[in-house]
């Protein structure tokens, strides 16, 4: 187990069957859309951020109130529509400057995908929709090693061949789980992402992850580029109490 930087290695036998019901995605778009725009545009954006980002943008009071007060890192997933598989992932961080300690900063964004049938506030096993809500981010893992194991912080990371996507899946999906971050929906925190325990029961589904994208919808996870996943793995810090706020745009605002 890695707490604040120690790598835990799971046995290869750990629940490979869970992968059959996990979602898929693999593709390596750098995906930094939304970060640039030139000096003048950046200046306007910074001014607007200083004025507006006391909250996570485009998230209504219902979900905003569920973001823990001590959270300083929010991964926001903005789905295009209730029945759409297209989304954008944005990382927001709270400034370490005490003068602006309550101000969120847009750090990075990436094109993404969610469940192939869209979103639902009542996720069920195999409904092909991603759950709407606010969830903590506690554990990570994958086929590949932690991209930054020496840093000394970061989500506990489990490297195991048990994450490997089955090779009877399309070849485009084989690298889906090279890196994953478990979304704490119907799972036990402090366990590898592929631990099958589902506290709310099997019917509520599970194995909802952030993972690598293959260019189309998933079975319920959120997928983004390899570079995006590696950035999040290097950046998310348990001491900052990271969470994901996710849903289609209308649900997020409600």
Secondary structure, DSSP 8 states (H G I E B T S, - for coil): --SSS--EE--TTS-GGGGGGS----------TTS---HHHHHHHHHHHHHHTTS-TT--HHHHTTS-TT--EEEEEEES-TT--EEEEEEEEE-S-GGGTT-EEEEEEEEEE-BTT-EESS--TT---EE-EEEEEEEEEESS--TTTTSS-SSEEEE-GGG---TTS-GGGTTTTSSEEEE-SSS-TTS-TT----TT-GGG----EEEE--SS-BSS-EEE-HHHHHHHHHH--GGG--EEEEEEHHHHH-
